[in-house]
Amino acid sequence: MFINNLGKQSLQLTGYAYTLDELADPDPAWVNVQPSANDSSVWILNDGFTAKLPPLGTELQGGASIAVELRFTPSAIGDFSLILGIKSNASGNTYKVIVLAG
């Protein structure tokens, strides 16, 4: 997965959260994610999803991208999904979203 800055101005990554709600929900419940206590480069999402996200405060120049390693290691058989939200100083209080499924 990549986090892309499609704009011309630089932006700063300011937050990560996930929701299990539908995007059509007018007020989805966002859960902030934190780095793992064992490895600060690994962020624990939910339901077996982890990601090596850039640290908060990372600046992304206009037109630049950052590669993100995603892992899915479920603890049970079934269908799993979540929506990952990324905040930046350019997005204000709204999340730009990525849908993950496994």
Contacts in CASP RR format, 6 or more apart in sequence:
PFRMAT RR
TARGET T0000
AUTHOR 0000-0000-0000
METHOD contacts of the structure
MODEL  1
MFINNLGKQSLQLTGYAYTLDELADPDPAWVNVQPSANDSSVWILNDGFT
AKLPPLGTELQGGASIAVELRFTPSAIGDFSLILGIKSNASGNTYKVIVL
AG
1 51 0 8 1.000
1 67 0 8 1.000
1 68 0 8 1.000
1 70 0 8 1.000
1 98 0 8 1.000
2 65 0 8 1.000
2 66 0 8 1.000
2 67 0 8 1.000
2 68 0 8 1.000
3 13 0 8 1.000
3 54 0 8 1.000
3 60 0 8 1.000
3 65 0 8 1.000
3 66 0 8 1.000
3 68 0 8 1.000
3 86 0 8 1.000
4 63 0 8 1.000
4 64 0 8 1.000
4 65 0 8 1.000
5 11 0 8 1.000
5 60 0 8 1.000
5 61 0 8 1.000
5 62 0 8 1.000
5 63 0 8 1.000
5 64 0 8 1.000
5 65 0 8 1.000
6 62 0 8 1.000
6 63 0 8 1.000
7 62 0 8 1.000
7 63 0 8 1.000
8 62 0 8 1.000
8 63 0 8 1.000
9 62 0 8 1.000
9 90 0 8 1.000
10 59 0 8 1.000
10 60 0 8 1.000
10 61 0 8 1.000
10 62 0 8 1.000
11 59 0 8 1.000
11 60 0 8 1.000
11 62 0 8 1.000
11 88 0 8 1.000
11 89 0 8 1.000
11 90 0 8 1.000
12 57 0 8 1.000
12 58 0 8 1.000
12 59 0 8 1.000
12 60 0 8 1.000
12 88 0 8 1.000
12 89 0 8 1.000
13 54 0 8 1.000
13 55 0 8 1.000
13 56 0 8 1.000
13 57 0 8 1.000
13 58 0 8 1.000
13 59 0 8 1.000
13 60 0 8 1.000
13 86 0 8 1.000
13 87 0 8 1.000
13 88 0 8 1.000
14 56 0 8 1.000
14 57 0 8 1.000
14 87 0 8 1.000
14 88 0 8 1.000
14 89 0 8 1.000
15 32 0 8 1.000
15 56 0 8 1.000
15 86 0 8 1.000
15 87 0 8 1.000
15 88 0 8 1.000
16 32 0 8 1.000
16 33 0 8 1.000
16 43 0 8 1.000
16 53 0 8 1.000
16 56 0 8 1.000
16 84 0 8 1.000
16 85 0 8 1.000
16 86 0 8 1.000
16 87 0 8 1.000
17 30 0 8 1.000
17 31 0 8 1.000
17 32 0 8 1.000
17 33 0 8 1.000
17 84 0 8 1.000
17 85 0 8 1.000
17 87 0 8 1.000
17 95 0 8 1.000
18 30 0 8 1.000
18 31 0 8 1.000
18 33 0 8 1.000
18 45 0 8 1.000
18 46 0 8 1.000
18 49 0 8 1.000
18 82 0 8 1.000
18 83 0 8 1.000
18 84 0 8 1.000
18 85 0 8 1.000
19 28 0 8 1.000
19 29 0 8 1.000
19 30 0 8 1.000
19 31 0 8 1.000
19 82 0 8 1.000
19 83 0 8 1.000
19 85 0 8 1.000
20 29 0 8 1.000
20 46 0 8 1.000
20 81 0 8 1.000
20 82 0 8 1.000
20 83 0 8 1.000
21 28 0 8 1.000
21 29 0 8 1.000
21 83 0 8 1.000
22 28 0 8 1.000
23 83 0 8 1.000
23 97 0 8 1.000
28 83 0 8 1.000
30 85 0 8 1.000
30 95 0 8 1.000
31 46 0 8 1.000
33 43 0 8 1.000
33 44 0 8 1.000
33 45 0 8 1.000
34 43 0 8 1.000
34 44 0 8 1.000
35 41 0 8 1.000
35 42 0 8 1.000
35 43 0 8 1.000
35 44 0 8 1.000
36 42 0 8 1.000
36 43 0 8 1.000
36 44 0 8 1.000
36 50 0 8 1.000
40 55 0 8 1.000
41 52 0 8 1.000
41 53 0 8 1.000
41 55 0 8 1.000
42 50 0 8 1.000
42 51 0 8 1.000
42 52 0 8 1.000
43 50 0 8 1.000
43 51 0 8 1.000
43 52 0 8 1.000
43 53 0 8 1.000
44 50 0 8 1.000
45 51 0 8 1.000
45 82 0 8 1.000
45 84 0 8 1.000
45 100 0 8 1.000
46 82 0 8 1.000
47 74 0 8 1.000
47 80 0 8 1.000
47 81 0 8 1.000
47 82 0 8 1.000
48 71 0 8 1.000
48 72 0 8 1.000
48 73 0 8 1.000
48 74 0 8 1.000
48 75 0 8 1.000
48 80 0 8 1.000
49 70 0 8 1.000
49 71 0 8 1.000
49 72 0 8 1.000
49 80 0 8 1.000
49 82 0 8 1.000
49 100 0 8 1.000
50 70 0 8 1.000
50 71 0 8 1.000
50 73 0 8 1.000
51 68 0 8 1.000
51 69 0 8 1.000
51 70 0 8 1.000
51 71 0 8 1.000
51 84 0 8 1.000
52 68 0 8 1.000
52 69 0 8 1.000
53 68 0 8 1.000
54 66 0 8 1.000
54 68 0 8 1.000
58 66 0 8 1.000
60 66 0 8 1.000
60 88 0 8 1.000
70 100 0 8 1.000
72 80 0 8 1.000
72 100 0 8 1.000
72 102 0 8 1.000
74 80 0 8 1.000
74 102 0 8 1.000
79 101 0 8 1.000
79 102 0 8 1.000
80 101 0 8 1.000
80 102 0 8 1.000
81 99 0 8 1.000
81 100 0 8 1.000
81 101 0 8 1.000
81 102 0 8 1.000
82 99 0 8 1.000
82 100 0 8 1.000
83 97 0 8 1.000
83 98 0 8 1.000
83 99 0 8 1.000
83 100 0 8 1.000
84 97 0 8 1.000
84 98 0 8 1.000
84 99 0 8 1.000
84 100 0 8 1.000
85 95 0 8 1.000
85 96 0 8 1.000
85 97 0 8 1.000
85 98 0 8 1.000
86 95 0 8 1.000
86 96 0 8 1.000
86 97 0 8 1.000
86 98 0 8 1.000
87 93 0 8 1.000
87 94 0 8 1.000
87 95 0 8 1.000
87 96 0 8 1.000
88 96 0 8 1.000
END
